[in-house]
Amino acid sequence: MMRIVQGVFAMGVLGSLLAACAGERPQSLGVHDGALAPCPLSPNCVSSCADDEQHRIDPLRFSNDPAVAFVRLRKILAGRYDTTFVREERSYLRVEFRTRLGFVDDGEFLLEPDGGFIHVRSASRLGYSDLGKNRARIEEIRSRFAVAERTK
């Protein structure tokens, strides 16, 4: 009986720790004046809408039909083990990326059909540095998107 109580206690503590790693969903996310929210000053965010080198990352580029490109991106995101869709619109996607340690990062994708690109933003909810995780994740998505673009 004592082992069961200890197990339940341990699961409760683990659940509380994982919930603490998730943090609260930011209210500032979404499209504002045609752009994604700016990155905070901390180095744990990348955005193709950013002006500074620390946060700037290139958008995803495509040369075919914008709707087809956005569906391709959605399929790539749906195939990831770490991704949960939060909001889906015709030209905007918001996802949560969960790291192996239980931290949650917010990802956003905004289709710019006339420009032939998709704006991207990925930011940690907690902490100061992400050790490059958000940039690496977007670059991995970019790589898969480019491969899919070439094999369309």
Backbone as a printed PyTorch tensor [residue, N CA C, xyz], in Angstrom:
tensor([[[  0.8220,  -1.1880,   0.0000],
         [  0.0000,   0.0000,   0.0000],
         [  0.8760,   1.2650,   0.0000]],

        [[  1.9620,   1.2170,   0.7760],
         [  2.8650,   2.3670,   0.8520],
         [  3.4870,   2.6500,  -0.5120]],

        [[  3.8060,   1.6200,  -1.2860],
         [  4.3900,   1.8090,  -2.6170],
         [  3.3970,   2.4920,  -3.5510]],

        [[  2.1360,   2.1460,  -3.4230],
         [  1.1160,   2.7740,  -4.2620],
         [  1.0180,   4.2580,  -3.9250]],

        [[  1.0010,   4.5820,  -2.6410],
         [  0.9270,   5.9790,  -2.2100],
         [  2.1520,   6.7440,  -2.7020]],

        [[  3.3380,   6.1290,  -2.5920],
         [  4.5620,   6.7810,  -3.0630],
         [  4.5130,   6.9860,  -4.5820]],

        [[  3.9930,   5.9960,  -5.2910],
         [  3.8840,   6.1080,  -6.7510],
         [  2.9380,   7.2140,  -7.1650]],

        [[  1.8040,   7.2960,  -6.5080],
         [  0.8350,   8.3580,  -6.8040],
         [  1.4370,   9.7220,  -6.4870]],

        [[  2.1450,   9.8280,  -5.3760],
         [  2.8030,  11.0810,  -4.9950],
         [  3.8420,  11.4750,  -6.0420]],

        [[  4.6480,  10.5080,  -6.4500],
         [  5.6960,  10.7760,  -7.4430],
         [  5.0730,  11.2320,  -8.7600]],

        [[  3.9810,  10.6110,  -9.1850],
         [  3.3160,  11.0010, -10.4260],
         [  2.7560,  12.4270, -10.3000]],

        [[  2.2420,  12.7580,  -9.1180],
         [  1.7300,  14.1050,  -8.8900],
         [  2.8230,  15.1430,  -8.9690]],

        [[  3.9680,  14.8430,  -8.3680],
         [  5.1070,  15.7620,  -8.4090],
         [  5.5990,  15.9180,  -9.8420]],

        [[  5.7290,  14.8040, -10.5680],
         [  6.1790,  14.8570, -11.9520],
         [  5.2040,  15.6640, -12.8030]],

        [[  3.9100,  15.4310, -12.6180],
         [  2.9020,  16.1910, -13.3600],
         [  2.9900,  17.6750, -13.0720]],

        [[  3.2170,  18.0300, -11.8140],
         [  3.3440,  19.4420, -11.4440],
         [  4.5730,  20.0640, -12.0840]],

        [[  5.6760,  19.3270, -12.1090],
         [  6.8970,  19.8410, -12.7350],
         [  6.7010,  20.0540, -14.2280]],

        [[  6.0510,  19.0940, -14.8990],
         [  5.8210,  19.2430, -16.3330],
         [  4.8830,  20.4110, -16.6190]],

        [[  3.8730,  20.5870, -15.8000],
         [  2.9630,  21.7190, -15.9800],
         [  3.7060,  23.0340, -15.7780]],

        [[  4.6220,  23.0670, -14.8280],
         [  5.4040,  24.2800, -14.5780],
         [  6.3070,  24.5920, -15.7640]],

        [[  6.8050,  23.5590, -16.4500],
         [  7.6620,  23.7550, -17.6210],
         [  6.8770,  24.3140, -18.8000]],

        [[  5.5780,  24.0350, -18.8200],
         [  4.7640,  24.4930, -19.9440],
         [  4.5580,  25.9910, -19.9090]],

        [[  4.4380,  26.5660, -18.7360],
         [  4.1730,  27.9940, -18.6450],
         [  2.7820,  28.3150, -19.1740]],

        [[  2.4120,  29.5560, -19.1040],
         [  1.1000,  29.9780, -19.5940],
         [  1.2010,  30.4260, -21.0450]],

        [[  0.1670,  30.1350, -21.8120],
         [  0.1280,  30.5280, -23.2160],
         [  0.1010,  32.0610, -23.2960]],

        [[  1.0510,  32.6570, -24.0100],
         [  1.0890,  34.1230, -24.1200],
         [ -0.1570,  34.6730, -24.8100]],

        [[ -0.6260,  35.7970, -24.3470],
         [ -1.7920,  36.4510, -24.9400],
         [ -1.4110,  37.3100, -26.1520]],

        [[ -0.1180,  37.5670, -26.3220],
         [  0.3380,  38.4640, -27.3910],
         [  0.4880,  37.7720, -28.7410]],

        [[  0.2790,  36.4600, -28.7920],
         [  0.4760,  35.7430, -30.0460],
         [ -0.6320,  36.0710, -31.0410]],

        [[ -0.3520,  35.7920, -32.3020],
         [ -1.3190,  36.0510, -33.3640],
         [ -0.8020,  37.1080, -34.3180]],

        [[ -1.6650,  37.5020, -35.2170],
         [ -1.3150,  38.4830, -36.2390],
         [ -1.7850,  39.8550, -35.7860]],

        [[ -0.8520,  40.8080, -35.7660],
         [ -1.1330,  42.1810, -35.3620],
         [ -0.6300,  43.1140, -36.4610]],

        [[ -1.5230,  43.8520, -37.0610],
         [ -1.1630,  44.7610, -38.1620],
         [ -0.4250,  44.0210, -39.2730]],

        [[ -0.8600,  42.8110, -39.5640],
         [ -0.2930,  42.0360, -40.6610],
         [  1.0200,  41.3500, -40.3650]],

        [[  1.4560,  41.3620, -39.1110],
         [  2.7430,  40.7410, -38.7510],
         [  2.5940,  39.9090, -37.4800]],

        [[  3.5470,  39.0340, -37.2740],
         [  3.5940,  38.2500, -36.0480],
         [  4.1410,  39.1040, -34.9140]],

        [[  3.8430,  38.7140, -33.6960],
         [  4.2970,  39.4630, -32.5160],
         [  5.8210,  39.5750, -32.5140]],

        [[  6.3500,  40.6880, -32.0280],
         [  7.8020,  40.8220, -31.9310],
         [  8.3760,  39.8700, -30.8850]],

        [[  9.6360,  39.5340, -31.0450],
         [ 10.3350,  38.7110, -30.0550],
         [ 10.6350,  39.5470, -28.8130]],

        [[ 10.7060,  38.8910, -27.6580],
         [ 11.1700,  39.6090, -26.4660],
         [ 12.6690,  39.9040, -26.5970]],

        [[ 13.2300,  40.6200, -25.6700],
         [ 14.6600,  40.9380, -25.7150],
         [ 15.5360,  39.7110, -25.4890]],

        [[ 15.0110,  38.6930, -24.8130],
         [ 15.7890,  37.4890, -24.5200],
         [ 16.1070,  36.7340, -25.8120]],

        [[ 17.2000,  35.9610, -25.8150],
         [ 17.6310,  35.2630, -27.0340],
         [ 16.9280,  33.9290, -27.2870]],

        [[ 15.7320,  33.7350, -26.7390],
         [ 15.0470,  32.4510, -26.8930],
         [ 13.8810,  32.5310, -27.8700]],

        [[ 14.0280,  33.3310, -28.9020],
         [ 12.9760,  33.5400, -29.8910],
         [ 13.6120,  33.8370, -31.2400]],

        [[ 12.9940,  33.3160, -32.3040],
         [ 13.3790,  33.6810, -33.6680],
         [ 12.1190,  34.0600, -34.4280]],

        [[ 12.2640,  35.0130, -35.3600],
         [ 11.1210,  35.4610, -36.1400],
         [ 11.5910,  36.0340, -37.4650]],

        [[ 10.8550,  35.7100, -38.5150],
         [ 11.1720,  36.3050, -39.8180],
         [ 10.6700,  37.7420, -39.9070]],

        [[  9.9320,  38.1900, -38.9050],
         [  9.4810,  39.5880, -38.8390],
         [ 10.4450,  40.4630, -38.0330]],

        [[ 11.4480,  39.8610, -37.4200],
         [ 12.3960,  40.6110, -36.5780],
         [ 13.3820,  41.3870, -37.4440]],

        [[ 13.8130,  42.5220, -36.9410],
         [ 14.7930,  43.3580, -37.6360],
         [ 16.2180,  43.1130, -37.1590]],

        [[ 16.3770,  42.6420, -35.9210],
         [ 17.7220,  42.4750, -35.3600],
         [ 18.2700,  41.0820, -35.6770]],

        [[ 19.5990,  41.0010, -35.7890],
         [ 20.2780,  39.7560, -36.1670],
         [ 20.0860,  38.6230, -35.1500]],

        [[ 19.9900,  38.9600, -33.8790],
         [ 19.8550,  37.9390, -32.8400],
         [ 18.5740,  37.1260, -33.0280]],

        [[ 17.5080,  37.7750, -33.4330],
         [ 16.2100,  37.1140, -33.5360],
         [ 15.7970,  36.7880, -34.9720]],

        [[ 16.4210,  37.4190, -35.9440],
         [ 16.0150,  37.2890, -37.3500],
         [ 16.2940,  35.8930, -37.8930]],

        [[ 15.3090,  35.3830, -38.6140],
         [ 15.4310,  34.1200, -39.3410],
         [ 14.6490,  34.2970, -40.6410]],

        [[ 15.0840,  33.6680, -41.7060],
         [ 14.3960,  33.8040, -42.9850],
         [ 13.0380,  33.1180, -42.9540]],

        [[ 12.0830,  33.6430, -43.7170],
         [ 10.7970,  32.9620, -43.8340],
         [ 10.9400,  31.7030, -44.6950]],

        [[  9.9280,  30.8800, -44.7080],
         [  9.8920,  29.7260, -45.6030],
         [  9.4660,  30.2320, -46.9730]],

        [[ 10.1550,  29.8000, -48.0230],
         [  9.8490,  30.2730, -49.3750],
         [  9.2340,  29.1470, -50.1990]],

        [[  8.3430,  29.5290, -51.0990],
         [  7.7220,  28.5490, -51.9920],
         [  7.5100,  29.1850, -53.3590]],

        [[  7.3690,  28.3400, -54.3810],
         [  7.1870,  28.8480, -55.7360],
         [  5.8970,  28.3410, -56.3760]],

        [[  5.1470,  27.5480, -55.6500],
         [  3.9130,  27.0250, -56.2270],
         [  2.7020,  27.7280, -55.6110]],

        [[  1.5490,  27.1490, -55.7560],
         [  0.3060,  27.6970, -55.2250],
         [  0.4130,  27.9060, -53.7130]],

        [[  0.0900,  29.1030, -53.2080],
         [  0.2150,  29.3730, -51.7730],
         [ -0.5810,  28.4080, -50.8920]],

        [[ -1.7860,  28.0630, -51.3020],
         [ -2.6030,  27.1430, -50.5050],
         [ -1.9590,  25.7680, -50.4290]],

        [[ -1.3790,  25.3320, -51.5200],
         [ -0.6910,  24.0330, -51.5470],
         [  0.5360,  24.0750, -50.6420]],

        [[  1.2620,  25.1790, -50.6820],
         [  2.4490,  25.3220, -49.8270],
         [  2.0550,  25.2880, -48.3520]],

        [[  0.9430,  25.9280, -48.0100],
         [  0.5110,  25.9620, -46.6110],
         [  0.0470,  24.5860, -46.1480]],

        [[ -0.6140,  23.8450, -47.0300],
         [ -1.0060,  22.4650, -46.7090],
         [  0.2500,  21.6150, -46.5030]],

        [[  1.2670,  21.8280, -47.3320],
         [  2.5320,  21.0870, -47.1930],
         [  3.1680,  21.3670, -45.8330]],

        [[  3.1830,  22.6290, -45.4250],
         [  3.7240,  22.9800, -44.1180],
         [  2.9250,  22.2970, -43.0120]],

        [[  1.6090,  22.3240, -43.1150],
         [  0.7720,  21.7040, -42.0960],
         [  1.0790,  20.2110, -41.9750]],

        [[  1.2750,  19.5380, -43.1020],
         [  1.6000,  18.1030, -43.0770],
         [  2.9520,  17.8580, -42.4090]],

        [[  3.9100,  18.7260, -42.6720],
         [  5.2320,  18.5880, -42.0380],
         [  5.0880,  18.7500, -40.5270]],

        [[  4.3470,  19.7540, -40.1020],
         [  4.1510,  19.9800, -38.6630],
         [  3.3790,  18.8310, -38.0240]],

        [[  2.3650,  18.3160, -38.7120],
         [  1.5580,  17.2140, -38.1700],
         [  2.3890,  15.9440, -38.0110]],

        [[  3.4390,  15.8070, -38.8010],
         [  4.2890,  14.6260, -38.7290],
         [  5.3470,  14.6790, -37.6360]],

        [[  5.4160,  15.7720, -36.9260],
         [  6.4120,  15.9230, -35.8640],
         [  5.8650,  15.3750, -34.5520]],

        [[  6.7100,  14.6820, -33.8040],
         [  6.3030,  14.1090, -32.5120],
         [  6.0610,  15.1800, -31.4500]],

        [[  6.6420,  16.3600, -31.6290],
         [  6.6280,  17.3830, -30.5810],
         [  5.5970,  18.4830, -30.7880]],

        [[  4.7400,  18.3410, -31.7920],
         [  3.8860,  19.4410, -32.2120],
         [  2.4090,  19.1830, -31.9260]],

        [[  1.7670,  20.1960, -31.3460],
         [  0.3200,  20.1820, -31.1210],
         [ -0.2570,  21.4360, -31.7620]],

        [[ -1.2880,  21.2750, -32.5770],
         [ -1.9420,  22.4230, -33.2060],
         [ -2.8430,  23.1040, -32.1950]],

        [[ -2.7410,  24.4290, -32.1430],
         [ -3.5430,  25.2340, -31.2220],
         [ -4.5900,  26.0420, -31.9840]],

        [[ -4.1920,  26.5850, -33.1200],
         [ -5.1010,  27.4200, -33.9180],
         [ -4.7610,  27.2540, -35.3880]],

        [[ -5.7800,  27.0320, -36.1920],
         [ -5.5930,  26.8790, -37.6300],
         [ -6.5710,  27.7690, -38.3750]],

        [[ -6.0300,  28.6050, -39.2300],
         [ -6.8300,  29.4560, -40.0990],
         [ -6.3140,  29.2810, -41.5190]],

        [[ -6.9650,  29.9350, -42.4560],
         [ -6.5750,  29.7640, -43.8550],
         [ -5.1340,  30.2020, -44.1230]],

        [[ -4.6730,  31.2380, -43.4310],
         [ -3.3060,  31.7270, -43.6810],
         [ -2.4700,  31.8540, -42.4070]],

        [[ -2.9050,  31.2170, -41.3140],
         [ -2.1870,  31.3180, -40.0350],
         [ -2.2780,  29.9930, -39.2840]],

        [[ -1.1450,  29.5660, -38.7680],
         [ -1.0830,  28.3740, -37.9140],
         [ -0.3710,  28.7320, -36.6220]],

        [[ -0.9070,  28.2640, -35.5170],
         [ -0.2190,  28.3820, -34.2220],
         [ -0.0940,  26.9780, -33.6630]],

        [[  1.1270,  26.6400, -33.2500],
         [  1.3910,  25.3220, -32.6840],
         [  2.1590,  25.4640, -31.3770]],

        [[  2.1630,  24.3960, -30.6170],
         [  3.0190,  24.2950, -29.4400],
         [  4.0100,  23.1780, -29.7010]],

        [[  5.2760,  23.4750, -29.4840],
         [  6.3400,  22.4870, -29.5810],
         [  6.7280,  22.1160, -28.1550]],

        [[  6.6760,  20.8330, -27.8220],
         [  7.0410,  20.3900, -26.4790],
         [  8.4000,  19.6910, -26.5570]],

        [[  9.3650,  20.1820, -25.7780],
         [ 10.6930,  19.5790, -25.7650],
         [ 10.6610,  18.2790, -24.9580]],

        [[ 11.6960,  17.4910, -25.0830],
         [ 11.7650,  16.2280, -24.3420],
         [ 11.7480,  16.4410, -22.8250]],

        [[ 12.1660,  17.6110, -22.3790],
         [ 12.1490,  17.9230, -20.9480],
         [ 10.8100,  18.5070, -20.5040]],

        [[  9.8630,  18.6520, -21.4360],
         [  8.5390,  19.1300, -21.0800],
         [  8.3270,  20.6240, -21.2410]],

        [[  9.3300,  21.3640, -21.7030],
         [  9.1610,  22.7940, -21.9230],
         [  8.3210,  23.0150, -23.1830]],

        [[  7.5470,  24.0750, -23.1870],
         [  6.6990,  24.3810, -24.3350],
         [  7.1860,  25.6540, -25.0060]],

        [[  7.3420,  25.5600, -26.3260],
         [  7.6800,  26.6990, -27.1570],
         [  6.4940,  26.9600, -28.0750]],

        [[  6.2310,  28.2270, -28.3700],
         [  5.1200,  28.6050, -29.2370],
         [  5.6320,  28.8490, -30.6420]],

        [[  5.0020,  28.2070, -31.6240],
         [  5.3510,  28.3900, -33.0280],
         [  4.2000,  29.0160, -33.7820]],

        [[  4.5380,  29.9240, -34.6910],
         [  3.5280,  30.5790, -35.5030],
         [  3.9970,  30.6530, -36.9460]],

        [[  3.0360,  30.5360, -37.8560],
         [  3.3170,  30.5530, -39.2890],
         [  2.2450,  31.3880, -39.9740]],

        [[  2.6660,  32.3880, -40.7430],
         [  1.7500,  33.3140, -41.4040],
         [  2.0380,  33.3240, -42.9010]],

        [[  1.0660,  32.8850, -43.6730],
         [  1.1990,  32.8190, -45.1250],
         [  1.1260,  34.2140, -45.7400]],

        [[  2.1160,  34.5260, -46.5790],
         [  2.1260,  35.7530, -47.3800],
         [  2.0200,  35.3130, -48.8370]],

        [[  0.7900,  35.0860, -49.3180],
         [  0.6120,  34.4750, -50.6410],
         [  1.1890,  35.2830, -51.7880]],

        [[  1.1240,  36.6030, -51.7220],
         [  1.6400,  37.4230, -52.8190],
         [  3.1600,  37.4880, -52.8250]],

        [[  3.7770,  37.2470, -51.6840],
         [  5.2290,  37.3290, -51.5950],
         [  5.9380,  36.0060, -51.8260]],

        [[  5.1910,  34.9120, -51.8290],
         [  5.7990,  33.5990, -52.0350],
         [  6.5610,  33.1130, -50.8100]],

        [[  6.0970,  33.4960, -49.6230],
         [  6.7740,  33.0330, -48.4160],
         [  5.7970,  32.8930, -47.2550]],

        [[  6.2700,  32.2090, -46.2210],
         [  5.5200,  32.0110, -44.9900],
         [  6.3700,  32.5540, -43.8520]],

        [[  5.8630,  33.5790, -43.1600],
         [  6.5720,  34.0970, -41.9880],
         [  6.5650,  33.0400, -40.8870]],

        [[  7.6330,  33.0220, -40.1060],
         [  7.7610,  32.0560, -39.0030],
         [  8.1380,  32.7850, -37.7220]],

        [[  7.7120,  32.2180, -36.6070],
         [  8.1100,  32.7100, -35.2870],
         [  8.0940,  31.5220, -34.3470]],

        [[  9.1300,  31.3670, -33.5610],
         [  9.1920,  30.3050, -32.5590],
         [  9.8720,  30.8740, -31.3250]],

        [[  9.1980,  30.7230, -30.1730],
         [  9.7050,  31.3410, -28.9450],
         [  9.4540,  30.4510, -27.7410]],

        [[ 10.4260,  30.4270, -26.8390],
         [ 10.2680,  29.7120, -25.5750],
         [  9.3280,  30.4850, -24.6750]],

        [[  8.5370,  29.7740, -23.9070],
         [  7.6540,  30.4370, -22.9440],
         [  8.3910,  30.8070, -21.6750]],

        [[  9.3590,  29.9870, -21.3150],
         [ 10.0610,  30.1830, -20.0430],
         [ 11.5580,  30.3180, -20.2730]],

        [[ 12.2220,  30.9130, -19.3030],
         [ 13.6770,  30.9870, -19.3280],
         [ 14.1970,  32.1390, -20.1500]],

        [[ 15.5010,  32.2170, -20.2130],
         [ 16.1650,  33.2910, -20.9250],
         [ 16.7800,  32.7840, -22.2290]],

        [[ 17.6110,  31.7540, -22.1330],
         [ 18.2500,  31.1940, -23.3120],
         [ 17.6210,  29.8470, -23.6450]],

        [[ 17.5270,  29.5550, -24.9120],
         [ 17.0330,  28.2520, -25.3480],
         [ 18.1520,  27.4180, -25.9680]],

        [[ 19.3830,  27.9220, -25.8720],
         [ 20.5650,  27.2530, -26.4320],
         [ 20.4040,  26.9770, -27.9320]],

        [[ 19.6650,  27.8440, -28.6090],
         [ 19.4950,  27.7200, -30.0580],
         [ 18.4160,  26.7520, -30.5070]],

        [[ 17.6190,  26.2440, -29.5910],
         [ 16.6140,  25.2270, -29.9230],
         [ 15.5640,  25.7450, -30.9080]],

        [[ 15.0350,  26.9510, -30.6970],
         [ 14.0020,  27.4650, -31.5980],
         [ 14.5380,  27.6790, -33.0120]],

        [[ 15.7430,  28.2150, -33.1240],
         [ 16.3470,  28.4080, -34.4510],
         [ 16.5940,  27.0660, -35.1360]],

        [[ 17.1340,  26.1110, -34.4000],
         [ 17.4100,  24.7910, -34.9760],
         [ 16.1150,  24.1100, -35.4330]],

        [[ 15.0630,  24.2430, -34.6510],
         [ 13.7850,  23.6150, -35.0070],
         [ 13.2320,  24.2180, -36.2970]],

        [[ 13.2410,  25.5560, -36.3970],
         [ 12.7260,  26.1910, -37.6090],
         [ 13.5890,  25.8310, -38.8140]],

        [[ 14.8930,  25.7600, -38.6330],
         [ 15.7710,  25.3720, -39.7490],
         [ 15.5050,  23.9310, -40.1860]],

        [[ 15.1870,  23.0500, -39.2380],
         [ 14.8450,  21.6630, -39.5800],
         [ 13.5240,  21.6300, -40.3520]],

        [[ 12.5530,  22.4160, -39.9300],
         [ 11.2790,  22.5090, -40.6500],
         [ 11.5200,  23.0890, -42.0460]],

        [[ 12.3730,  24.1110, -42.1420],
         [ 12.7100,  24.7040, -43.4380],
         [ 13.3080,  23.6660, -44.3780]],

        [[ 14.2070,  22.8550, -43.8640],
         [ 14.8510,  21.8260, -44.6690],
         [ 13.8170,  20.8410, -45.2180]],

        [[ 12.9160,  20.3930, -44.3760],
         [ 11.8760,  19.4530, -44.8100],
         [ 10.9140,  20.1260, -45.7970]],

        [[ 10.6150,  21.3920, -45.5620],
         [  9.7370,  22.1440, -46.4560],
         [ 10.3900,  22.2940, -47.8390]],

        [[ 11.6820,  22.5860, -47.8660],
         [ 12.4040,  22.7500, -49.1290],
         [ 12.4510,  21.4430, -49.9010]],

        [[ 12.6740,  20.3400, -49.2180],
         [ 12.6920,  19.0260, -49.8760],
         [ 11.3160,  18.7570, -50.4990]],

        [[ 10.2530,  19.0230, -49.7340],
         [  8.9000,  18.8160, -50.2380],
         [  8.6070,  19.7470, -51.4210]],

        [[  9.1500,  20.9620, -51.3860],
         [  8.9620,  21.9210, -52.4850],
         [  9.6110,  21.3990, -53.7640]],

        [[ 10.7990,  20.8110, -53.6200],
         [ 11.5100,  20.2880, -54.7980],
         [ 10.8490,  19.0410, -55.3630]],

        [[ 10.1560,  18.2850, -54.5440],
         [  9.5610,  17.0240, -54.9900],
         [  8.0590,  17.1350, -55.2040]],

        [[  7.5680,  18.3490, -55.3240],
         [  6.1130,  18.5670, -55.4590],
         [  5.5220,  17.9320, -56.6880]]])
